Amino acid sequence: MAINGTKLTGRMVKAAVAKYLAHRSAVKARKDVIPHGKQTVKQLIGQNQGVSNIELTDPCIKDFERIARKYGVDYAIKRDRANDPPRFLIFFKSRDADALTAAMQEYAGRKVRRVQRPSVLQRLAQFRSLVKKPTVDREKRKEQTR
């Protein structure tokens, strides 16, 4: 603890000790908070609620994170770089298994829809090719009839 002042008085020491005690209680309160959502594997295991995992090979992991937050699942993601493409191990609490099952179903549904639906860039390329093709003969013809 360091105090900066011109004259050290009892009032100043009392204020400094009060600030120090307030800081210590704030730090202690932060340690007692149980993390939710995305966290480290160590934090997840430290909650003593049993941990299960699933494997995901899709490189776009952000979509899964968005859906898992929506369902309120406590999870941790570990990337296994030994394989190419990299695979992801998703650790979650055993009691969140039902919520994770629902989240995985939604995630799989989104992936299937994305595969079926062509991207916007592909559709634009198709429209460009249609516009380039001459479909109508637009020559002007002047004819006189009598």
Buried (B, 14 or more C-beta within 10 A) or exposed (E): EEEEEEEEEEEBEEEBEEEEEEEEEEEEEEEEEEEEEBBEBEEBBEEEEEBEBBEBEEEEBEBBBEBBBEBEBBBBBEEEEEEEEEBBBBBBBEEBBEBBEBBBEBBEEBBEEEEEEEEEEEEEEEEEEEEEEEEEEEEEEEEEEE
